[in-house]
Amino acid sequence: MPLPYVPPPPPNYDPNAVAVVESIERTVQQLHPDRQGEIIAILNAIECHIEEGQGDPGVLRHLTDALVAMAAIVRLDARAVTLITRKLDRLHDRVDQTRR
């Protein structure tokens, strides 16, 4: 049976930015926090926004602020929040570079 057709990624696809988001998602999944689905939904919105290399820094800031707020609401471990925040900072730097 032949494999289904998988279209190529968009021309400006940013695998490094997507990898940062996927790394954060793995961190969250390992912790099994309350309301995990909501946190993953925010991560999906971030990934959708940045994956084509077209991310707007202002929109990204709002989405990452929402993610950090959810982390506080569910009382994620402080070390995990620090790790996630560092990864988000890398993501912001990456998006800022692609916008120049």
SULFEN-V997281 format. One record per residue. N is the residue number from 1. RES is the residue in one letter. PSI is psi in whole degrees, 0 to 359 (NA if undefined). BURIAL is # if it has 9 or more other C-alpha atoms within 8 Angstrom, else .. D_FIRST is the distance of its C-alpha to the first C-alpha in Angstrom with 1 decimal. Layout:
BEGIN
n:N res:RES psi:PSI burial:BURIAL d_first:D_FIRST
n:N res:RES psi:PSI burial:BURIAL d_first:D_FIRST
END
This chain:
BEGIN
n:1 res:M psi:127 burial:. d_first:0.0
n:2 res:P psi:151 burial:. d_first:3.8
n:3 res:L psi:148 burial:. d_first:6.6
n:4 res:P psi:153 burial:. d_first:9.2
n:5 res:Y psi:130 burial:. d_first:12.3
n:6 res:V psi:116 burial:. d_first:15.0
n:7 res:P psi:154 burial:. d_first:18.4
n:8 res:P psi:159 burial:. d_first:21.0
n:9 res:P psi:160 burial:. d_first:23.8
n:10 res:P psi:157 burial:. d_first:27.0
n:11 res:P psi:326 burial:. d_first:29.4
n:12 res:N psi:17 burial:. d_first:31.9
n:13 res:Y psi:132 burial:# d_first:29.5
n:14 res:D psi:91 burial:# d_first:31.6
n:15 res:P psi:332 burial:. d_first:29.6
n:16 res:N psi:319 burial:. d_first:32.9
n:17 res:A psi:317 burial:# d_first:34.1
n:18 res:V psi:322 burial:# d_first:30.8
n:19 res:A psi:324 burial:. d_first:31.0
n:20 res:V psi:314 burial:# d_first:34.5
n:21 res:V psi:317 burial:# d_first:33.5
n:22 res:E psi:325 burial:. d_first:30.6
n:23 res:S psi:318 burial:. d_first:33.2
n:24 res:I psi:318 burial:# d_first:35.6
n:25 res:E psi:318 burial:# d_first:32.9
n:26 res:R psi:319 burial:. d_first:32.3
n:27 res:T psi:314 burial:# d_first:36.1
n:28 res:V psi:316 burial:# d_first:36.5
n:29 res:Q psi:327 burial:# d_first:33.7
n:30 res:Q psi:332 burial:. d_first:35.5
n:31 res:L psi:340 burial:. d_first:38.7
n:32 res:H psi:54 burial:. d_first:37.5
n:33 res:P psi:162 burial:# d_first:40.2
n:34 res:D psi:149 burial:. d_first:41.3
n:35 res:R psi:32 burial:. d_first:39.7
n:36 res:Q psi:323 burial:# d_first:36.8
n:37 res:G psi:322 burial:. d_first:34.8
n:38 res:E psi:321 burial:. d_first:37.4
n:39 res:I psi:316 burial:# d_first:37.5
n:40 res:I psi:323 burial:# d_first:33.7
n:41 res:A psi:320 burial:. d_first:34.0
n:42 res:I psi:318 burial:# d_first:36.6
n:43 res:L psi:321 burial:# d_first:34.5
n:44 res:N psi:320 burial:. d_first:31.6
n:45 res:A psi:319 burial:# d_first:34.2
n:46 res:I psi:313 burial:# d_first:35.4
n:47 res:E psi:315 burial:# d_first:32.0
n:48 res:C psi:322 burial:. d_first:31.3
n:49 res:H psi:324 burial:# d_first:34.7
n:50 res:I psi:345 burial:# d_first:34.5
n:51 res:E psi:337 burial:# d_first:30.9
n:52 res:E psi:13 burial:# d_first:31.4
n:53 res:G psi:16 burial:# d_first:34.7
n:54 res:Q psi:13 burial:# d_first:36.7
n:55 res:G psi:135 burial:# d_first:38.2
n:56 res:D psi:127 burial:# d_first:41.8
n:57 res:P psi:324 burial:# d_first:44.0
n:58 res:G psi:315 burial:. d_first:45.9
n:59 res:V psi:317 burial:. d_first:42.9
n:60 res:L psi:319 burial:# d_first:41.5
n:61 res:R psi:316 burial:# d_first:44.9
n:62 res:H psi:317 burial:. d_first:44.9
n:63 res:L psi:319 burial:# d_first:41.4
n:64 res:T psi:327 burial:# d_first:42.3
n:65 res:D psi:320 burial:. d_first:45.7
n:66 res:A psi:321 burial:# d_first:43.9
n:67 res:L psi:315 burial:# d_first:41.8
n:68 res:V psi:323 burial:# d_first:44.9
n:69 res:A psi:318 burial:. d_first:46.7
n:70 res:M psi:322 burial:# d_first:44.0
n:71 res:A psi:321 burial:# d_first:44.2
n:72 res:A psi:319 burial:. d_first:48.0
n:73 res:I psi:318 burial:. d_first:47.6
n:74 res:V psi:3 burial:# d_first:45.5
n:75 res:R psi:53 burial:. d_first:47.7
n:76 res:L psi:150 burial:# d_first:45.1
n:77 res:D psi:137 burial:. d_first:46.6
n:78 res:A psi:323 burial:. d_first:48.8
n:79 res:R psi:322 burial:. d_first:47.0
n:80 res:A psi:319 burial:# d_first:43.6
n:81 res:V psi:320 burial:# d_first:45.2
n:82 res:T psi:315 burial:. d_first:46.7
n:83 res:L psi:314 burial:. d_first:43.4
n:84 res:I psi:317 burial:# d_first:41.6
n:85 res:T psi:320 burial:# d_first:44.5
n:86 res:R psi:319 burial:. d_first:44.4
n:87 res:K psi:321 burial:# d_first:40.7
n:88 res:L psi:323 burial:# d_first:41.5
n:89 res:D psi:318 burial:. d_first:44.3
n:90 res:R psi:320 burial:# d_first:41.9
n:91 res:L psi:315 burial:# d_first:39.6
n:92 res:H psi:316 burial:# d_first:42.7
n:93 res:D psi:318 burial:. d_first:43.7
n:94 res:R psi:314 burial:# d_first:40.3
n:95 res:V psi:320 burial:# d_first:40.4
n:96 res:D psi:323 burial:# d_first:44.0
n:97 res:Q psi:320 burial:. d_first:43.1
n:98 res:T psi:340 burial:. d_first:40.4
n:99 res:R psi:346 burial:. d_first:42.9
n:100 res:R psi:NA burial:. d_first:45.5
END
